């Protein structure tokens, strides 16, 4: 096991629930506008997950007016 794998293992969070494509999530996004900062919350369906570990990404399609 090389150094980057050890760092990745130490940095992984274990408090994030398991989810997969098709699940509905509530996402909290930090929005920075100029020198102001706020949290914007939206709900959507997971349509894709890729990668693994710290490099993992997921795509959420926002639900708008129930559609």
trRosetta pair geometry for C-beta under 8 A, 3 or more apart (Angstrom, degrees):
i j d omega theta_ij theta_ji phi_ij phi_ji
1 5 4.7 -115 -170 86 91 137
1 6 6.2 108 136 -55 114 86
2 5 5.4 100 58 9 66 103
2 6 7.4 -126 107 -5 37 92
3 6 5.6 -58 -152 35 36 112
3 7 6.4 33 154 -17 69 105
4 7 5.6 -52 -147 37 36 111
4 8 6.2 40 152 -22 66 104
5 8 5.6 -51 -146 36 32 114
5 9 6.4 34 154 -21 64 104
6 9 5.8 -52 -148 34 31 112
6 10 6.5 27 154 -16 63 107
7 10 5.8 -58 -149 38 32 109
7 11 6.2 21 156 -14 67 115
8 11 5.9 -68 -145 42 28 105
8 12 6.6 43 157 -43 65 97
8 53 5.1 8 -180 -180 130 133
8 54 5.1 -128 -134 -5 92 117
9 12 6.1 -38 -150 5 30 115
11 54 6.0 24 95 -82 125 129
12 53 6.6 -82 -87 -150 115 72
12 54 6.9 -116 -82 -60 74 82
13 16 5.4 82 100 -15 111 104
19 23 4.5 -126 -162 67 98 157
19 25 6.3 41 -158 -74 166 117
19 46 6.0 140 142 -24 116 159
19 58 7.9 51 90 -139 113 165
20 23 5.8 104 56 -14 53 115
20 46 6.8 170 122 93 25 142
20 49 6.9 -85 -139 -2 52 139
21 46 5.2 -130 -116 114 40 97
21 47 6.1 37 -143 -163 98 19
21 48 6.2 24 -98 -85 116 28
21 49 6.4 -130 -51 -2 87 94
22 45 6.8 -20 -146 -172 23 104
22 46 6.6 -34 26 69 28 89
23 45 7.3 159 84 -150 31 63
23 46 5.1 16 56 21 80 120
24 43 6.5 21 177 178 100 99
24 44 7.1 -169 -147 105 68 22
24 45 5.5 -40 -95 -94 67 66
24 46 7.8 -146 -83 -2 19 79
24 63 7.5 8 -139 -28 110 137
25 43 7.1 -176 93 -148 41 60
25 44 6.4 -18 60 65 80 67
25 45 7.8 133 16 -113 76 19
25 46 6.0 66 -7 -47 118 97
25 60 6.0 -88 58 -117 118 133
26 41 6.3 5 177 -173 97 104
26 42 7.5 -179 -153 95 58 28
26 43 5.0 -29 -101 -97 69 82
27 41 7.0 161 82 -152 47 54
27 42 5.6 -15 59 64 95 75
27 43 7.4 163 14 -96 75 28
27 44 6.5 -17 1 28 120 104
27 60 5.7 170 -39 61 145 168
28 39 5.4 -7 -172 -173 99 113
28 40 7.6 151 -157 76 50 38
28 41 5.3 -20 -100 -98 68 81
29 39 7.1 145 72 -159 39 59
29 40 5.0 -26 65 64 95 90
29 41 7.6 171 18 -85 73 30
29 42 7.3 -1 3 15 116 99
30 37 6.5 -5 -174 -171 97 102
30 38 7.7 162 -152 85 54 32
30 39 5.9 -34 -97 -99 58 68
31 37 7.2 160 83 -154 49 52
31 38 5.4 -18 61 65 97 81
31 39 7.4 152 15 -110 82 16
31 40 5.1 41 -17 -8 126 116
32 36 7.4 160 -156 86 52 48
32 37 5.2 -16 -104 -103 73 82
33 36 5.2 -17 69 67 85 99
33 37 7.8 171 26 -83 64 35
33 38 7.6 -7 13 15 106 102
42 62 5.2 -26 156 -129 136 108
42 63 7.8 169 170 44 90 69
43 62 7.4 97 78 -150 42 65
43 63 5.3 -33 100 40 89 114
44 60 4.0 107 90 162 128 100
44 61 5.2 -177 -175 82 115 39
44 62 4.3 -69 -85 -99 123 34
44 63 5.3 -177 -102 -10 53 75
45 60 6.8 153 72 -157 29 69
45 61 5.2 -17 59 56 86 96
45 63 6.8 88 -19 -55 86 98
46 49 6.8 11 175 -48 122 94
46 58 5.8 -32 -142 175 107 121
46 59 7.2 112 -158 77 59 53
46 60 5.7 -40 -93 -99 53 73
47 59 5.2 -52 62 98 91 104
47 60 7.1 146 8 -118 83 21
47 61 5.1 60 -28 -20 126 109
48 58 6.6 175 94 -153 56 57
48 59 4.3 24 50 34 97 114
49 56 6.8 -2 -174 -173 94 104
49 57 7.4 172 -152 91 51 47
49 58 4.6 -16 -102 -104 75 91
49 59 7.8 -144 -67 18 38 71
50 56 7.1 170 90 -149 41 61
50 57 5.6 -9 60 60 86 88
50 58 7.6 164 18 -86 61 46
51 55 4.4 -122 -177 115 134 88
51 56 4.3 -170 95 -103 99 44
51 57 5.7 67 24 11 128 75
52 55 6.6 21 61 64 42 92
52 56 5.3 34 -112 -72 15 103
53 56 6.2 151 53 -24 33 98
63 66 6.8 14 174 -111 106 16
63 67 7.0 156 -159 68 68 36
64 67 6.0 -31 71 57 70 88
